[in-house]
Amino acid sequence: MAANPIPSSERRLWTFHGGIHIADEKALSNASEITVAPVPKQLVIPLQQHIGASARVLVAVGDRVLKGQCIAAADGYVSAPVHASSSGTVVAIEERPVPHPSGLSALCAVIETDGEDAWAELPDPMTHYAQLDPAEVRERIRWAGVVGMGGASFPTGVKLNPGPDRRIDTLVINGAECEPYITCDDRLMRERASRILEGVRIMRHLLGGPEVLIGIEDNKPEAIAAMRFALGESDLRAGAEVVAIPTLYPSGGEKQLIRILTGKEVPSHGIPAQIGIVCQNVGTAHAVAEAVLDGRPLIARVVTVTGRAITAPRNLEARIGTPAADLIACCDGYREQPRKLVCGGPMMGFELGEQGVPVTKPVNCLLALTTAEAPDPGQALACIRCGRCADACPANLLPQQLYWFARAKDFDHAQDYNLFDCIECGCCAQVCPSHIPLVQYYRYAKTEVWAREQEKRKAEEARERHAAKQARLERQERERQARMRQKKEALAAKAKAESGAGSEAKQAAIAAARARTAAKQQGASEPTDGA
């Protein structure tokens, strides 16, 4: 759709602390339409692509699976199932490298595709979802494995169930896409605006009909125009608004976008539902519509493949489990050898150690950066306490203090300075004149705190197990002693009874003997007839 002038909105917008203006580099990939990537020869599908418990595998090596078939079930409330993204044969269930900052491996189901791309039997569409129990609709979303597509990957069915005690007044739809280079949401809004709004309508229904605010940065005029046009054709128009917001990184952060659109602050260590707000990504809304209206699980997503090292940057609709190398090949490979391959954007993404890692539900971009785009910053210098990081921090933290605490491994003080409010946006590192990799220190500190808390939980669980064992042993000992006491009492009673019966018999025998003796004596003393 051609760009149209963006009409001014009367809605008041707020600002958040900090933020930075950086070159968006979106023109590299946003000019062409979304292309459907071919089915790869092999799919590597991780069993955990979400926050929460890992899914429980349902298939075995040698099984034939169909497209859309559930291959791993949700294992707990905060979990999500995983589905096969094409038909084929399971050739391995093993640890494989996955896209994660740690570079570690995770359990994956490896499927050799058969080229048929045959669908499994799918559930019936819920076209009349408004007449159904909301719990039934949420269960469909959960069955489909829908998670947050903006990067957090929190199970959507859980997020759409804030509980009966929380009233939701505003549903915020995040179309900001503030990170440089990434344009998958931009193209999705341009090409599939109506479908996105269908998902928004479903989510609004599940949350009780709150106001809907769709926030999009003003550097995406075509997306704004497409969403406004689709909204004008939708029955959502009376309770929803597409809001153009100023382009400022990281306005797409959940807390930052909520602040911009509503003026409300999400409390420290809190969630938006605590202030009556739920925030969802436009890609998540699209996946919700697919699940509810078509009965299709989440088995594909739009991925931006970009960077000046890529020959033909574009957006691809890729199957979950497609190796990164296959998507790069779809873009005609490398123009030049990249300095690094990044999963995500240049600010919040992380470098991939190899090209064989698969696309997962939260992966929105593969970024191949040249040396010119990502020059070596050199060795980090000493912090000069200039305060630029604090000025830029959108969470209003003190990054330099967090840096010192993390470096000194003083994690208690780091938490006192709200370490976990850091969204790892990279603004502090971007403006640091000493080129200190600040975000890496914060990630390290968070990981250590999590590890320490996990060890503490394990120790507490071990203590509870030991206490339970001691209590069980003491109970068993008490029960044993009670049984022994009862046995002794029974034996004593029996002995007493036997003793009493024996004494009576003895007395009777003695009396009989005495009687016989007396009878004999009496017989001996009587005279005979001849005397």
Residue, then its C-alpha position, 0 to 999 in steps of 0.5 A: m500500500a502506498a504511503n499516505p499522510i498520517p493524520s494527527s491524533e488528539r490522544r496525548l502521548w507521554t515520554f519515558h526517561g532516556g532512549i536514543h536515536i539511532a539509524d534504523e537501517k530498515a530500508l534494507s529489507n522492508a521494500s519487498e513483500i514477505t516471501v515464503a521460504p521453502v521447506p528445508k530438508q531437515l527441521v531442528i525443533p527445540l522442545q523449549q521455545h518459551i518461558g516456563a517448563s520445557a515441553r514433554v516429548l510425545v514422539a520417538v525416533g522413527d515415528r512419521v509425523l505430519k505438519g501441525q502434529c503435536i510432538a511435545a506437550a505442555d508440561g505445566y501451566v506456564s508451558a507451551p506445546v510444540h508442533a511439527s512444521s512439516s511432515g516427515t520422519v523423526v530421525a533424532i531426539e537429542e541436544r542441538p545448538v539453539p539460539h540463546p545468548s549462552g550458546l548452549s544446546a537444548l533437547c530438539a526433535v530432528i525431522e527429516t522432511d518428506g517433501e509432501d508437507a502433509w497436514a495432520e487432522l486439525p481442530d474445527p475453526m472457532t468462528h463463533y468464539a464469542q459464544l463459547d466459554p472464554a476458557e475454551v478459547r484460551e485452551r485453543i490458543r494454548w493448544a496451538g503453542v502461541v507465545g509472545m512473538g516480540g521476543a519474550s515468548f511468554p505463553t499467550g494463553v496464560k497472559l490472556n488469563p489475568g484472573p478474576d481479581r484483575r480488571i483489564d482496562t487497556l489492551v496495548i498492541n505493540g507494533a513499534e518494532c523499534e530495533p534497527y534493521i528488523t522489519c518483520d512486523d512492519r511487513l506483517m502489518r502492511e500485508r496482513a492488517s485485517r488478520i492481525l485485527e481479527g486476532v486483536r478482536i479475539m484477545r479483546h473478547l477474552l479480556g472483557g472488552p477493554e480499550v485497544l491501543i495499537g502503537i506504531e513508530d512513525n517511521k512506518p507510515e505504510a504500516i500505520a496507513a494499512m492498520r488504520f484502513a483495516l481498522g476502519e473496515s472492522d467492527l473494532r473501530a469503536g473501541a480501538e485506535v492506531v496511534a503513531i508514536p515518535t521514533l525513539y529506541p527502545s519505545g517498543g519495550e513493553k513498559q516504555l510503550i505502555r508509558i507512551l500510550t497511557g502515562k502509566e508506570v508498570p511497578s518495579h518487579g511487576i507486570p502490566a496486568q497489575i495496573g489494568i493493562v495487557c500488552q501483546n505483539v502484532g505477530t502474536a495477534h496474527a498467530v491467535a487468529e490463525a489458531v482460533l479461526d483456522g485451527r492452525p498451530l504456530i509452526a511458522r513465523v516471519v523472519t527478517v534476514t538482513g544486514r549488508a553482508i546479505t546479498a538480497p535482504r528480505n522478510l521470509e515466512a519460515r517454518i519453525g526449526t528451519p536452520a539459519a543457513d537455509l534462510i540465508a541461502c534463500c536470500d542468495g547467500y552472503r555478499e561478503q563474509p560477515r564479521k558476525l551473524v546476530c540473532g535479533g537486532p544489533m542492540m538486543g540480539f546475540e551472536l550465533g556461533e554457527q549457522g545450523v541453529p534453527v529458527t524458533k518462535p521468538v526469533n525475529c531476525l537474522l542479521a549478518l553484519t559487515t566489519a563496517e557495520a559492526p567495527d571492533p570497538g577495541q579493548a574496554l577502557a576504565c569507566i570515567r563516570c560521565g553519567r551518559c549511561a544513566d541519561a540514556c537508560p529507559a528504565n531510569l536505572l544507574p547503569q554505572q553502579l550496576y556495572w561496579f556491583a556486577r564486576a565486584k560480584d556484589f549481587d545483593h547490592a545489584q539487586d538493591y539497585n533494581l538489576f532485574d528492571c534492566i531490559e537489556c536494551g543496550c542504550c547504556a553500552q551504545v553511548c558509553p565512551s569507554h566501550i564497556p560491554l555493560v549489558q554483558y555484565y548485567r546478563y552475567a549478574k542476572t545469571e549468577v543471581w538466578a543460579r544462586e537462587q536455584e541453588k538456594r531452592k535446591a538446598e531448601e528442597a533438600r532440607e525439606r526432604h531431609a526433614a520429611k525423612q526424619a519425620r517419617l523415620e520418627r513416625q515409623e519408630r513411634e509406630r514400631q514402639a507402639r506395636m511392640r508395647q501392644k505385643k508385650e501387653a498382649l503377651a503379659a495378659k496371656a501369661k497372666a491368664e495362663s498363670g491364673a488357670g494353672s494355679e487353680a488347677k494346682q490348687a484343685a490337684i492339691a485339694a484332691a490329694r489332701a482329700r484322698t489322704a484324708a480318706k485313707q486315714q479315715g479308712a485306716s482308723e475304723p475297726t473291722d467286723g471281727a474285732 
